[in-house]
Amino acid sequence: MLKLSDVEMTAILDAAAPLPVERRDGFLQAVAASLQSYGEIGPGAIHRVCAEAQRAFFDPPDLSRSRDVSRWRR
């Protein structure tokens, strides 16, 4: 069983926030599975695991096909 402090859990949930709702469960499961392998869990481990999981679960928007035209570019 994984035991996390409120601060650690908040950091993980904050890292999940930018993800689409349908991918958050997978993200949280991946983070929990990765943290199981750490002997001691601290802020650094949580940051590393969340950053790695975000890369796997986050699809950045394609800004090259944006229809919004900046008022500065004409």
RALIN-V66291 format. One record per residue. PSI is psi in whole degrees, -180 to 180 (none if undefined). Layout:
BEGIN
psi
PSI
PSI
END
This chain:
BEGIN
psi
139
123
123
149
169
-40
-43
-43
-39
-41
-41
-44
-35
-38
-28
-21
-41
-9
152
146
-40
-12
-8
-39
-45
-41
-49
-38
-40
-42
-46
-44
-42
-40
-23
-30
-10
134
-45
126
127
-174
-38
-44
-43
-43
-47
-47
-42
-41
-42
-44
-36
-41
-32
-30
-8
127
108
150
150
98
-11
-19
24
138
-15
124
127
144
-12
-18
127
none
END
